[in-house]
Amino acid sequence: SFTDLSLEHFQNAYDVLKPVLRETPLVYSEHFSKLNHAQCYLKPENMQLTGAFKIRGAYYAVSC
């Protein structure tokens, strides 16, 4: 359950996932920035090898 999560759990997940994940940059969105009158950035997780952010949960679950 979520109440059983500790910093150690997150550090372990990070260590397991680090070799298979790409760092994705923040990309400035002129369109959303104008709409919101603020600087808006997108995090394009579709740049992961699988084309989706869901690689994190799936890979970690299988690795356990």
Backbone as CSV, one residue per row, in Angstrom:
resi,resn,N_x,N_y,N_z,CA_x,CA_y,CA_z,C_x,C_y,C_z
1,SER,0.837,-1.189,0.000,0.000,0.000,0.000,0.879,1.248,0.000
2,PHE,0.259,2.384,-0.280,1.016,3.630,-0.349,1.590,4.029,1.001
3,THR,0.965,3.608,2.084,1.474,3.988,3.397,2.772,3.273,3.728
4,ASP,3.082,2.203,3.001,4.312,1.456,3.248,5.508,2.011,2.487
5,LEU,5.296,3.044,1.669,6.379,3.597,0.867,7.311,4.427,1.734
6,SER,8.582,4.246,1.494,9.591,5.006,2.228,10.566,5.602,1.218
7,LEU,11.422,6.457,1.697,12.451,7.027,0.829,13.299,5.912,0.232
8,GLU,13.549,4.879,0.999,14.330,3.736,0.501,13.655,3.071,-0.702
9,HIS,12.332,2.959,-0.674,11.608,2.386,-1.812,11.820,3.230,-3.073
10,PHE,11.725,4.553,-2.919,11.912,5.441,-4.059,13.349,5.394,-4.578
11,GLN,14.308,5.333,-3.683,15.710,5.255,-4.098,15.978,3.951,-4.832
12,ASN,15.401,2.859,-4.358,15.566,1.575,-5.026,14.958,1.614,-6.424
13,ALA,13.764,2.167,-6.539,13.115,2.274,-7.856,13.971,3.121,-8.795
14,TYR,14.512,4.204,-8.298,15.375,5.071,-9.107,16.591,4.298,-9.613
15,ASP,17.222,3.542,-8.732,18.406,2.766,-9.113,18.083,1.718,-10.166
16,VAL,16.919,1.084,-10.057,16.507,0.053,-11.015,16.201,0.690,-12.366
17,LEU,15.546,1.854,-12.366,15.080,2.475,-13.608,16.137,3.315,-14.322
18,LYS,17.097,3.821,-13.600,18.069,4.750,-14.184,18.736,4.232,-15.466
19,PRO,19.164,2.968,-15.533,19.834,2.510,-16.754,18.924,2.405,-17.984
20,VAL,17.615,2.352,-17.799,16.733,2.137,-18.949,15.942,3.374,-19.353
21,LEU,16.030,4.441,-18.578,15.259,5.640,-18.897,16.125,6.709,-19.532
22,ARG,15.511,7.442,-20.434,16.165,8.614,-21.017,15.747,9.837,-20.218
23,GLU,16.671,10.771,-20.036,16.303,12.037,-19.424,15.554,12.831,-20.476
24,THR,14.372,13.313,-20.131,13.594,14.088,-21.096,13.628,15.561,-20.699
25,PRO,13.886,16.426,-21.675,14.002,17.851,-21.388,12.623,18.500,-21.244
26,LEU,12.598,19.664,-20.610,11.396,20.481,-20.627,11.409,21.282,-21.926
27,VAL,10.248,21.395,-22.568,10.136,22.115,-23.835,9.157,23.274,-23.639
28,TYR,9.618,24.458,-23.935,8.774,25.650,-23.787,7.620,25.597,-24.773
29,SER,6.408,25.896,-24.301,5.226,25.935,-25.158,4.735,27.369,-25.279
30,GLU,4.978,27.963,-26.427,4.520,29.334,-26.659,3.001,29.398,-26.609
31,HIS,2.337,28.399,-27.190,0.870,28.363,-27.240,0.264,28.362,-25.831
32,PHE,0.669,27.427,-24.988,0.103,27.349,-23.640,0.548,28.521,-22.762
33,SER,1.715,29.051,-23.026,2.170,30.209,-22.274,1.272,31.418,-22.556
34,LYS,0.932,31.612,-23.819,0.035,32.722,-24.164,-1.351,32.508,-23.573
35,LEU,-1.858,31.284,-23.647,-3.186,30.989,-23.112,-3.282,31.249,-21.613
36,ASN,-2.214,30.973,-20.898,-2.227,31.053,-19.437,-1.532,32.290,-18.879
37,HIS,-1.000,33.121,-19.761,-0.273,34.325,-19.330,0.822,33.964,-18.322
38,ALA,1.526,32.902,-18.647,2.624,32.421,-17.800,3.561,31.602,-18.669
39,GLN,4.745,31.348,-18.163,5.663,30.493,-18.899,5.274,29.036,-18.657
40,CYS,4.923,28.327,-19.715,4.505,26.931,-19.601,5.477,26.034,-20.363
41,TYR,5.825,24.951,-19.730,6.743,23.983,-20.313,6.068,22.620,-20.335
42,LEU,6.415,21.831,-21.328,5.907,20.466,-21.451,7.039,19.489,-21.178
43,LYS,6.707,18.363,-20.610,7.685,17.298,-20.336,7.359,16.159,-21.301
44,PRO,8.037,16.075,-22.445,7.685,15.111,-23.494,8.150,13.682,-23.189
45,GLU,7.389,13.008,-22.349,7.745,11.646,-21.977,7.628,10.672,-23.150
46,ASN,6.998,11.111,-24.240,6.937,10.254,-25.427,8.311,10.085,-26.074
47,MET,9.327,10.752,-25.532,10.695,10.589,-26.032,11.390,9.389,-25.385
48,GLN,10.700,8.704,-24.457,11.250,7.475,-23.891,11.323,6.421,-24.992
49,LEU,12.122,5.401,-24.792,12.300,4.358,-25.809,10.969,3.722,-26.201
50,THR,10.052,3.601,-25.262,8.755,2.985,-25.549,7.760,3.974,-26.131
51,GLY,8.092,5.257,-26.115,7.173,6.270,-26.605,6.137,6.684,-25.575
52,ALA,6.321,6.278,-24.318,5.348,6.618,-23.285,6.031,6.691,-21.921
53,PHE,5.395,7.411,-20.995,5.949,7.519,-19.646,5.711,6.252,-18.851
54,LYS,4.809,5.400,-19.278,4.413,4.228,-18.494,5.519,3.191,-18.364
55,ILE,6.628,3.395,-19.033,7.748,2.461,-18.904,8.190,2.352,-17.446
56,ARG,8.075,3.416,-16.675,8.557,3.402,-15.293,7.849,2.340,-14.460
57,GLY,6.536,2.410,-14.389,5.776,1.479,-13.567,5.874,0.055,-14.063
58,ALA,5.754,-0.124,-15.362,5.797,-1.473,-15.923,7.171,-2.118,-15.733
59,TYR,8.225,-1.394,-16.041,9.560,-1.950,-15.916,9.881,-2.276,-14.461
60,TYR,9.517,-1.366,-13.569,9.818,-1.605,-12.155,9.032,-2.785,-11.614
61,ALA,7.778,-2.911,-11.991,6.966,-4.049,-11.529,7.547,-5.362,-12.016
62,VAL,7.963,-5.420,-13.255,8.544,-6.657,-13.807,9.891,-6.952,-13.140
63,SER,10.667,-5.902,-12.856,11.993,-6.116,-12.250,11.901,-6.654,-10.823
64,CYS,10.781,-6.411,-10.163,10.597,-6.887,-8.783,10.123,-8.320,-8.796
